[in-house]
Amino acid sequence: MKFQELESALEELVQQLSAADLLHPDKLYSPDFLDQINQSKYLITLHDVQYYRPIGINDAMKHFYGFEKNWLTGMDYFYYLQTIHTSTYHTLLNSLTFFRKDKPNYLNLEYKLLHHSKQFKLVWGSSKTIIRSEKGKPLFAITIGIEGKGVESASKASLILQLTTREKEIAKLLIEGLNKNEIAERLFISAATVQTHCKSIYKKLEINKISELISLGDTYSFAEADADMMDIDLSQLDPNGLRLGMD
């Protein structure tokens, strides 16, 4: 339900920006664009997804962090590493995959951000591409978020991190619609072994049926990392989004 609210709010914001003719690269730093996003009660961040860096934040997000400025001039990917708790670093890979593969709809994530009180606060966020290149590739995106209510130390995201590599692999195949026998054939293991893993998956995720697992799959990634993202190390990216140490 929380993500449905954010998706609706994000869609409404994008429509407002479009109506004001502000969805152009040369207008993102304009006072008019800032005025528009400052009218929202939500936590808003504008991203340059081509080079994986933040561009700006609205007043609500600025007050959350305790920053002095809205425009994050000179910031690079370290911004994300420094403002997100290490337990939710997996959301950074999810974001990279989402925009690089240009997946449809919204990117819905749950993470912990560093509040101005020096404590990490649970935040739910929904992101969407708002400007594309002439070739249709994502260039800029907006994230609209809301602070979580209460303490959710055992969030589903943290529960998923408890799964082993094999359990994540099996969970992903279950979500794709394969039955236990098909999974056994795909992974060259016995059906009994698959059954044992399934019991462990359900126990760790605190769920009881496949529909709950599928619902989790709509929000979270059960893959260790997508195939083309396996070699990406965030600490090896330079401010311009280029790999370091590469010829």
Secondary structure as UniProt FT lines:
FT   HELIX           2..19
FT   TURN            20..21
FT   HELIX           25..27
FT   TURN            28..29
FT   HELIX           31..38
FT   STRAND          43..48
FT   TURN            49..52
FT   STRAND          53..57
FT   HELIX           59..65
FT   TURN            73..74
FT   HELIX           78..83
FT   HELIX           86..88
FT   HELIX           90..100
FT   TURN            101..102
FT   STRAND          107..114
FT   TURN            116..117
FT   STRAND          120..132
FT   TURN            134..135
FT   STRAND          138..147
FT   TURN            153..154
FT   HELIX           156..160
FT   TURN            161..162
FT   HELIX           165..175
FT   TURN            176..177
FT   HELIX           180..187
FT   HELIX           191..205
FT   HELIX           210..217
FT   TURN            218..219
FT   HELIX           227..229
FT   TURN            230..231
FT   HELIX           234..236
FT   TURN            239..240
FT   TURN            244..245
//
